Each structure stands twice: as structure tokens, then as C-alpha cells.
Amino acid sequence: MKKNPESGNIKNLASMQLLISYCTQMGSKYNPANQLISLARLRSLYTTAALAQDEVNNRVNEENNAKNLRYYAFQGLGTLCSSVVASYTSGGASIESIRDAQYLLRKVQGRRAKAIEPPPAVKEGETAAQVNHISASQSGMDQQINHFSRLITLLSADSIYKPNEEELTLEKLADRLELMKKRNEEVLTATAILTSARSQRNIVMYDHNAGMVDMALLTKKYVRSVYQGKGDEFKKINSIPFRNYRPKKKQSR
């Protein structure tokens, strides 16, 4: 089962809600001098964080929907291009043009012209030479759009390409290309919006010395001082789990 990347944040929200409930039950005993952890302030932090998480959840759904639409726009592209090249070949295209079309077809499908030969055997005491190969699987969405566009350009420049099959015509291929571009751009936009929403959520929940989790941990320390680290009331509050998800700072070289 695919792990939900938001599960840790949701657990922190649930823990915050429980912490506020327990602190409320303390009644007059809960009376911190630090107003940053007053009940009113904790409730405000929780509400703001919950709204921020709701926004992230909505943006996650939008990104998933955009990715699904993009998947269907790209689905079967390799098969379509294979049919296009076969039609181009059967129509009497030149050997050079066919070779160019087949090259672009392989790029769309992420295949090599020929398999990579295995490295030569290494004799005892010798060090194997490092061999670097450029990946043939340039099948990322941007790359597929680029290779498909180049194939259409090649066909458009050759008057011999005039298929009778409607789905193989230049007009239909151009329509498919524009749809692919549109769906890919929609994903990029949705991802950017989701990244921004997560950034705002992280500030509310994990900002150093100001976020919801840090205030929750500070609250637990205050409760420890009230109960002197003893008793069932202290234990149930102290056992409430919180986890910070602040990004690690890069170490200077």
C-alpha cells in the first residue's frame, strides 16, 4: 500500500487536539505565564494548522487529478508513433527519412538502436574500466513531447506522408501534441500550487519556536512543572506524541 505523505502531519494535528482537550480538563491548574501556550493561543494554532492541512489535502487531490488526465493524454503514444512510422515507411519515404523517423520512434518508446554490449572480462589484478552509458529512456513527459513534436515536424516537411487513416493524419497528430502539452502544463501548475500550500502549512506547524509542534512541546514542559513530573494526569499528557518535520539545514563545506 502506498504511504500517505501527509500521515505524519495528520497525526500531529490529532495529537494537538488531544493535548488541548487534556489541558482544558486541568481547569485552573493550567495557568501558564507564557501567553504563547495559553489555551486560547493553542486553539488558534490548531485551527490555523488544520485549515492549512485542509488546503494541502485539496491541492493533493488537484495534482492527482491533473496527473490522471495527463496519463490518459500520453497513453498509447508509443503505439501511435509506431503506426505513424509504419505508414510513413509504406508510403514510399526515403531511406534517410525512414531512418530519422525510426530514431524518433525509439526515443518516444525509450529504446536503443542496439543493445549495450557487456564490458570485457577483467583479469585478476586489473581494475575494471568505468563505462558510462547515456540512458536511452528519455521518456519523461517533456522528452516525449519533444520527440513527438520532432516526428510531426519531420512528417510535415515531407509531402509523401498522406495517410488515409484519420488518426494518423497530421491534423490529428497535432491535436494530440497540443493535448499532451496542455495536460503536462496543468500538472506542473498543480504541483507548484501544492508545493506552496505545503510550505505555508509547514510554517504554521513546524516553524522554529513559533509553530504548532514547538508550542505543543513547550506546553508539555509546562505541564511537567505543574505536576512535578508525577501522576496519571502528567503521564497521559506527556505520552502524547509529536514529531517535527523541519527540513534539515545543509552543512557548510
C-alpha positions in Angstrom: 0.0 0.0 0.0 1.3 3.4 -0.9 2.3 5.5 2.1 0.4 8.7 2.6 3.0 11.5 2.8 0.6 13.6 4.9 0.1 11.0 7.6 2.7 12.5 10.0 1.1 15.9 9.7 -2.4 14.5 10.4 -1.1 12.6 13.4 0.4 15.9 14.8 -3.0 17.6 14.4 -4.8 14.8 16.2 -2.2 15.0 19.0 -2.7 18.7 19.3 -6.4 18.3 19.6 -5.9 15.7 22.3 -3.4 18.0 24.1 -5.8 20.9 24.1 -8.6 18.6 25.5 -6.4 17.4 28.4 -5.1 20.9 29.2 -8.7 22.2 29.3 -9.6 19.4 31.7 -6.9 20.7 34.1 -9.1 23.7 34.8 -7.5 26.4 36.9 -4.3 24.3 37.2 -3.5 25.2 33.6 -2.3 28.8 34.0 0.9 29.4 32.2 2.7 32.7 32.5 3.8 32.4 28.9 0.8 33.5 26.8 2.2 31.7 23.7 0.9 28.5 25.3 -2.3 29.8 26.7 -5.4 27.7 25.8 -6.6 30.4 23.5 -3.3 30.5 21.7 -3.1 26.7 21.4 -6.7 26.6 20.0 -5.8 29.3 17.5 -2.7 27.4 16.4 -4.6 24.2 15.9 -7.4 25.9 13.9 -4.9 27.6 11.6 -2.8 24.4 11.1 -6.0 22.4 10.4 -7.1 24.8 7.8 -3.6 24.8 6.2 -3.6 21.0 6.1 -7.1 21.0 4.5 -5.6 23.3 1.8 -2.8 20.8 1.3 -5.2 17.9 1.0 -7.3 19.8 -1.6 -4.2 20.6 -3.6 -3.0 17.0 -3.4 -6.3 15.9 -4.9 -6.0 18.5 -7.7 -2.5 17.4 -8.5 -3.6 13.7 -8.6 -6.5 14.6 -10.9 -4.1 16.5 -13.2 -1.7 13.6 -13.3 -4.5 11.2 -14.2 -5.6 13.4 -17.1 -2.0 13.6 -18.3 -1.7 9.8 -18.1 -4.6 9.4 -20.4 -3.3 12.0 -22.8 0.1 10.2 -23.1 -1.4 6.7 -23.0 -0.6 4.7 -26.2 1.8 7.3 -27.6 4.4 4.7 -28.4 1.9 2.5 -30.3 0.6 5.5 -32.2 4.1 6.6 -33.3 4.8 3.0 -34.3 1.8 3.1 -36.6 2.8 6.5 -37.9 6.3 5.3 -38.8 4.9 2.2 -40.4 2.5 4.3 -42.6 5.4 6.6 -43.5 7.6 3.7 -44.5 4.9 2.0 -46.6 4.1 5.3 -48.3 7.5 5.3 -50.0 9.6 7.6 -47.8 13.3 7.8 -48.5 15.7 5.5 -46.6 17.2 8.6 -44.8 13.8 9.9 -43.8 12.7 6.5 -42.5 15.9 6.2 -40.5 15.2 9.6 -38.9 11.6 8.6 -38.1 12.7 5.3 -36.6 15.2 7.1 -34.4 12.5 9.4 -33.0 10.2 6.4 -32.5 12.9 4.7 -30.4 13.2 7.9 -28.4 9.5 8.1 -27.7 9.5 4.5 -26.7 12.7 4.8 -24.7 14.6 2.1 -26.7 18.1 1.9 -28.0 19.1 1.2 -31.6 21.0 -1.8 -30.4 21.6 -3.5 -27.0 24.6 -2.4 -24.9 27.5 -4.9 -25.2 28.7 -6.3 -21.9 32.0 -5.0 -20.6 35.1 -7.1 -21.3 36.2 -9.6 -18.7 38.6 -8.2 -16.1 41.8 -10.3 -15.5 42.9 -10.9 -11.9 44.8 -7.9 -10.5 43.4 -5.5 -13.1 40.8 -2.8 -12.4 37.7 -2.7 -14.5 37.3 0.4 -16.7 34.4 2.6 -15.8 31.9 2.7 -18.8 29.2 5.4 -18.8 26.2 5.0 -20.9 23.6 7.7 -21.7 20.2 6.5 -20.8 18.0 5.7 -23.8 14.9 6.0 -21.6 14.5 9.7 -22.1 10.8 9.0 -21.7 10.0 11.8 -19.2 6.9 13.8 -20.2 8.8 16.8 -21.5 11.1 14.5 -23.5 8.2 12.6 -25.0 6.6 15.8 -26.0 9.8 17.0 -27.7 10.4 13.7 -29.6 6.8 13.5 -30.7 6.9 17.2 -31.9 10.1 16.4 -33.9 8.4 13.5 -35.5 5.5 15.6 -36.6 7.8 18.2 -38.0 9.7 15.6 -40.0 6.4 14.3 -41.4 5.1 17.8 -42.2 8.2 18.5 -44.3 7.6 15.5 -46.5 4.7 15.7 -48.9 4.7 11.9 -49.3 3.1 11.5 -45.9 -0.6 11.4 -46.7 -2.2 8.6 -44.7 -5.9 7.7 -45.3 -6.3 6.7 -41.6 -7.8 9.7 -39.8 -6.0 9.1 -36.5 -2.6 9.2 -38.4 -3.2 12.5 -40.2 -1.0 15.5 -39.4 -4.0 17.3 -38.1 -4.9 14.6 -35.6 -1.2 14.2 -34.5 -1.0 18.0 -33.9 -4.2 17.9 -31.8 -2.7 15.0 -29.8 0.5 17.0 -29.3 -1.4 20.1 -28.1 -3.4 18.0 -25.6 -0.2 16.4 -24.2 1.3 19.9 -23.8 -1.8 21.2 -22.1 -2.1 18.2 -19.6 1.6 18.4 -18.8 1.4 22.1 -18.1 -1.6 21.5 -15.8 0.4 19.0 -13.8 3.3 21.5 -13.4 0.9 24.2 -12.3 -0.8 21.9 -9.8 2.5 20.8 -8.4 3.7 24.3 -7.9 0.5 25.3 -6.1 0.8 22.2 -3.9 4.4 23.0 -3.1 3.3 26.5 -2.0 0.5 25.1 0.2 2.8 22.6 1.9 5.3 25.4 2.5 2.7 27.5 4.2 1.4 24.5 6.2 5.0 23.8 7.4 5.4 27.3 8.6 2.3 27.1 10.7 3.1 23.6 12.1 6.9 23.5 12.2 8.3 27.0 12.4 11.1 27.1 14.9 9.9 28.4 18.4 6.6 29.5 16.9 5.0 26.6 15.1 2.2 24.4 16.5 4.5 21.5 17.3 7.1 23.5 19.2 4.3 25.2 21.2 2.9 21.7 22.0 6.3 20.5 23.2 6.6 23.7 25.3 3.1 23.0 26.7 4.2 19.5 27.8 7.2 21.0 29.6 4.9 23.4 31.4 2.6 20.5 32.4 5.6 18.7 33.8 6.3 21.7 36.0 2.7 21.7 37.3 2.6 18.1 38.2 6.4 17.8 39.0 6.7 15.0 36.5 4.4 12.7 38.5 0.9 11.3 38.5 -1.6 9.9 35.9 -2.6 13.4 34.6 1.0 14.2 33.8 1.7 10.8 32.2 -1.2 10.9 29.8 -0.3 14.4 28.6 3.4 13.6 28.4 2.7 10.5 26.3 1.0 12.4 23.5 3.4 12.1 20.5 4.6 15.0 18.4 7.1 14.9 15.6 8.8 17.9 14.0 9.3 17.7 10.2 11.5 20.8 9.7 13.9 20.4 6.7 17.4 19.7 7.7 19.9 22.5 7.3 22.6 21.9 4.7 26.0 21.6 6.2 28.6 24.1 5.0 31.6 22.6 3.3 
